[in-house]
Every structure is written in structure tokens, then in C-alpha cells.
Amino acid sequence: MSEKEFVIAALQYYSIEIFEVTDRLVKVAKGYEIEIEGNSLYKLISDGQVIAPFDNVDDLCCFILL
């Protein structure tokens, strides 16, 4: 399973709506984008600005749900 597939599976598990998937970006609810950096690193982006880096998909999903 690729990192992108892993992130998508986690988002689905947490019932976070996915709007668009590209090579390195996943657009989700609340206007967030997740950039998949590789090596289990993910950037959460809002309005073009990096909000926070994450190295744990569960933490990332929980943050989006806040």
C-alpha cells in the first residue's frame, strides 16, 4: 500500500470527506489539503499556508476533525 493509499484509507476510516486526489495532494473537508511528502511525513495546508507537519496519520485526521 502506498503512502497516498494509506492516507486515503485513514481519511475514510475517520469519515473525512475527500474532494480530490492528485499525485501528492489530497483535498479534504474544511478546505484543507494534505501534501504527502514521503517517509511518513505529511503537511496540512489551508489557504496555501502550511498549518502543521504531521508524521502520524491518526494525529493528522484527529486535527482535521477538530
N, C-alpha and C positions, 0 to 999 in steps of 0.2 A: 504494500500500500504506500503510495507516495505521500509526501507531507501535505500536499493540497487535498488529497482524498481524505487524509486523517482529519484535517481541519473541517472539511465539509461534513464528515461523519459526526464530529463533535458538535458542530452547529446544529445539525439535525437532531441529535440527542437532546440538546438543550432547547429545542423548538425555536431557534433563532432563524428568522426568515432570511433566505438568501435571494438576492436580486440578480446578481450577475457574477460569473466566474470567468476570469481570463488567466493567462499564463501564471502571473504572480500575484494577482489581486482577487479578493473575494469581497463583493459589495453586499452588505447585510443591513439589517434594520437600524433605525435611528441615524441613518446617513453615514454609518461607519464603513470603512474599508479596512481589510486586513491584507497587509503585504507579507507574503511568505518569503522570508529571507534565506531559508535553508538552515541546516544544522539545528532544527527545533527553535528557531528564532522568528518571531512574528511582530510586526509593527501594527498598532491600531492607529488609524488615521481618521480624522474628522475635519472636513472643510480644508483639505490639503495639508493639514498640520499633524505631525506625529503627536499623539496623546501619550502613548507609553509603549515601550517594547515589552514583549512577553516571551518567556521561554517555557511556559506551561499553558497548554490549550485550555485546560479546565479553568485556570485563573482568567484567561482571556474571555472565555464565554461568560463566566460569572460577572466580570466587569461590564460586559455589554448588556447584561440583564439588569444592572443597577438602574 
